[in-house]
Amino acid sequence: SVSKFKIKRLSGTTVYVANLSREVLEKELKGTFSKYGSIENCHLVKDPHTKYVNFQLQLAQNSNNQQIHLPFNHRESRGFAFITFERLEDAD
């Protein structure tokens, strides 16, 4: 989920987003933060040691209780991301 995140501007147009759910997807982050401006890059940091290996786990629910299909090699989020906006004003 991306509803209770913490955000900190790092430098320029890049912000650090913390307190993310381990199940959050980059697509959800982009959707949430695109409200504030055009996104140049979204990097969700993932745990390299996790992988869904059970096909039943490919079906999950996002924060709106909608079912989503995860790629078989989906790795869990480490709970933080870096988002770079196209314009300086959008990162404020």
Buried (B, 14 or more C-beta within 10 A) or exposed (E): BBEEBEBEEEEEBBBEBEEBBEBBBBEBBBEBBBEBBEBEEBEBEBEEEEEBEEEEEEEBEBEEEEEBEBEEEBBBBBBBBBBBBEEEEBBE
